[in-house]
Amino acid sequence: MRYHGAGMSSPRRSSTTLSAYRRLRQWYLRPLGQLLADREQQALHEFLPTLFGYHLLVVDPPWERLALEGSRIRHRVLMRGEPDADAGLLGTPEALPVSTDSVDMLILPHVLELADNPHEVLREADRCLIPEGHLAVLGFNPLSCWGVWRVLARRRGRLPWSARFISVSRLKDWLALLGFDTLAVRPVLFRPPLQRQGALERLAWLERLGRRGWPLGAGAYLLLARKRVVGLTPLRPRWRPRRRLLGSGIANPSPRGYGRGA
């Protein structure tokens, strides 16, 4: 799927950070990464058909293929930290190149774990989301066997094990301080971090066991949160003009459903 947006950039990421994103994308091409990508997008698809709005922004996903066809938000924009043929925006998670109160849904797939300042990323999410806008965060679970393997393998400097794993409880606390309500948490992938395809297939039964007996033991998770509305907000008329995603131009949905920038 291709996404398009207006050309607007923000401060570039450091070469070290860009290298980390590239290495994580390479890891997702391996058997375990491909399985995780499939399960993470399945978890997203559980919520996408229930959420509405004008603009959906995905920040630097590590997946080889980005499938958001189930979303009811027709204008979907992909942002990367370096030029990419499929990306509509170029920028950094700490300084999103979009207008304040303009995004209806923001997806951060393992962005916090690679960010130099995850708190700043969340503050930017708060700035760009509309009141009652939705934030989806995908992360690795430090309290699982994946977290144990991270402790053993992190000195090798390999991703994702050298990344910062953030627990669900800590992420909930951070979001609550910013005024977000956590709506749901979905565990993702209960199989151990093995790279052999045959072993992963033979351990498929762990998915059923984990969901029933130990949901906190999944290797990754999806957290869905909503930006809280503070105080009383007057009802907006149904005929209100469409919000601008970018300060210098409107990214209007095309008949095919993908926004193209002005």
Secondary structure as GFF3:
##gff-version 3
##sequence-region A 1 262
A	DSSP	alpha_helix	15	27	.	.	.	ID=ss1
A	DSSP	alpha_helix	31	47	.	.	.	ID=ss2
A	DSSP	three_ten_helix	48	50	.	.	.	ID=ss3
A	DSSP	beta_strand	55	59	.	.	.	ID=ss4
A	DSSP	beta_strand	75	80	.	.	.	ID=ss5
A	DSSP	beta_strand	89	90	.	.	.	ID=ss6
A	DSSP	beta_strand	103	109	.	.	.	ID=ss7
A	DSSP	alpha_helix	111	114	.	.	.	ID=ss8
A	DSSP	alpha_helix	118	128	.	.	.	ID=ss9
A	DSSP	beta_strand	129	140	.	.	.	ID=ss10
A	DSSP	alpha_helix	145	153	.	.	.	ID=ss11
A	DSSP	three_ten_helix	154	156	.	.	.	ID=ss12
A	DSSP	alpha_helix	168	178	.	.	.	ID=ss13
A	DSSP	beta_strand	180	188	.	.	.	ID=ss14
A	DSSP	alpha_helix	197	202	.	.	.	ID=ss15
A	DSSP	alpha_helix	205	213	.	.	.	ID=ss16
A	DSSP	three_ten_helix	215	217	.	.	.	ID=ss17
A	DSSP	beta_strand	220	227	.	.	.	ID=ss18
A	DSSP	beta_strand	252	253	.	.	.	ID=ss19
A	DSSP	beta_strand	259	260	.	.	.	ID=ss20
###
